[in-house]
Amino acid sequence: MDEYKIKSIEEGLTKIEFPEFDKISSDAPVFYNPNMELNRDLSILAIQVFQKQEQREINICDLFGGSGIRGVRYKNEIDGVRNVCINDISEIANHYERHNIELNNLDDIEVFQHDASMFLRMKRGEFDVIDIDPFGTPSPFLDSAGYCSRRNSLLCVTATDTSALCGTYKEPCIRKYNAKPYKSEYCHETGIRILSGFVALTLSKYAKCIEVKMSHSTEHYMRLYLYVKKGSKRTDESLKNIGYISHCKNCLHRQTSMGLAGPIEYVCPVCGEKLIHAGPLWLGDIQNEEFIQKMIDETENKKINREKQALKLLNSCLKEAKAPATFYDVHKICKSLKASAPKLDLIFEELRKEGFIAIKTHYNPLGIKTDATIKDIENIILKLCETENI
Ligand SMILES: C[S@@+](CC[C@H](N)C(=O)[O-])C[C@H]1O[C@@H](n2cnc3c(N)ncnc32)[C@H](O)[C@@H]1O
C-alpha cells in the first residue's frame, strides 16, 4: 500500500485518507467522489431522524464501503449508533477503511470483504439501516436487501445509472428495473418512481413494503430513503401504489393509472393522439413532509459543509410532498404554443389565483407541479403573453 501517494480530505467532523487518483472513476485504487458529499450529508440527517424516531441504538451496514467515508462518518457523526459494518469486495478498499477508522479513533466498526449480496445474507436481520451505494445500478442487490432487511428498518438506495432510469435507452431500464421508461421533460421524476416501484415489487416477495420518506435526483444520481415495514396484508395494500404514467407527445397531457395490471387508456382524452406509457412505477408519495421537516431541523445539530445546498434541496422536497405526480416545463409548453415565455413567477401567481396547486420542483428550475390541466396552463400563458405584451 506504500506505493500510493495519499490524499487527505475532511467531510463533516471526519477525516479520510485514500490513494490519490487523477480522475473520479471505478478504476481508482479506492473510490472516493467529492461530488457525493451532499449525498452523504443528507444520509447523516436521514439516519439521525430515523434513529430518533425509533428511540433505540441502531446498527448500520455500509454495504459498498470504498474509502469507508460513509460508515466512518455515520459512526462519528450520528448519535445512538451501536455498531457499523463496512463491507467492500476490494482488499485495498478494506485496507483504507481500517486506516480511516483508526484515523478517527473509532470503536465498534467492523470491516468485511464479501460480495454485497453474500454479506447481507450472512448478516440477515442484523441491521437497522442498510445503505446501498454501488457503482451504477442497485438492482442486483435488492433481492438480498429485501430478504435480509428487518421490519421497521431504513433502506438507503443510490442509483447512478440515471440514463437507464430516465429512458435515454429503454432496453437497459427494462432489463434492470423491469419497467418501461419514457424520456419526457419529467423523466428524472419518472426515474425515481421506477426505482421506488422496483424496490417495492422486489421487497414484496418477502412480505415487506416501503414508505418513501425522501427522494431526490441530483447531478448524476438518484437517492431514496425508504422505511421498510413487514406484513403480507400491509404489503398487498402498499402495492396498490404501483401503476403507470401515460403521456401524450402531441399535446403534453399526462395521466396516471393505478394498479400493476389495471385498465389503461391508449388514446389521449385531450387531443386523440396515442398515449405512451411508462411503468410499472411507484405512484405513492415520494416525499414525506414530517420526515423532511425533521431532516431540516437536524441540520442545526450537524456540521455539514454543504448546508446551503442541503437546505435548498430539502425545502424544495418538503413543498413537493404536497404536489401531484409529474410536472410541466414552461419552455416546452411555450415552444409548442410558439409563444415567448412569461415570467415564471407570474405563471405561478396566476395558477394559484385560479385555485390550482402550483409548486416548484427540485428536478427542474422551469418545472411546475400543478393540478391544472395542460389546457389551463396554456390559457394562462397565452393570457399573460397578451397582458404582458410579449
Ligand atoms: C460507488 S463505490 C462506494 C462509494 C462509497 N459508498 C462512498 O460514499 O464513497 C462502490 C464500491 O463498491 C465496491 N464493490 C463493487 N462491487 C461489489 C460487490 N459485488 N460487493 C461489494 N462491494 C463491491 C467497489 O470496490 C467500490 O469500492
The ligand as a Gaussian input file, in Angstrom:
#p B3LYP/6-31G(d) Opt

LIG

0 1
 C      -19.550000       3.744000      -5.543000
 S      -18.295000       2.956000      -4.640000
 C      -18.778000       3.234000      -2.998000
 C      -18.617000       4.646000      -2.560000
 C      -18.815000       4.907000      -1.100000
 N      -20.069000       4.375000      -0.603000
 C      -18.716000       6.412000      -0.835000
 O      -19.695000       7.035000      -0.373000
 O      -17.657000       6.976000      -1.121000
 C      -18.667000       1.275000      -4.869000
 C      -17.765000       0.319000      -4.100000
 O      -18.344000      -0.994000      -4.244000
 C      -17.315000      -1.958000      -4.310000
 N      -17.923000      -3.132000      -4.975000
 C      -18.102000      -3.359000      -6.293000
 N      -18.797000      -4.494000      -6.483000
 C      -19.058000      -5.007000      -5.237000
 C      -19.770000      -6.144000      -4.788000
 N      -20.337000      -7.012000      -5.643000
 N      -19.851000      -6.342000      -3.454000
 C      -19.277000      -5.479000      -2.589000
 N      -18.594000      -4.382000      -2.968000
 C      -18.498000      -4.138000      -4.279000
 C      -16.181000      -1.275000      -5.059000
 O      -14.946000      -1.845000      -4.713000
 C      -16.336000       0.194000      -4.612000
 O      -15.452000       0.487000      -3.552000

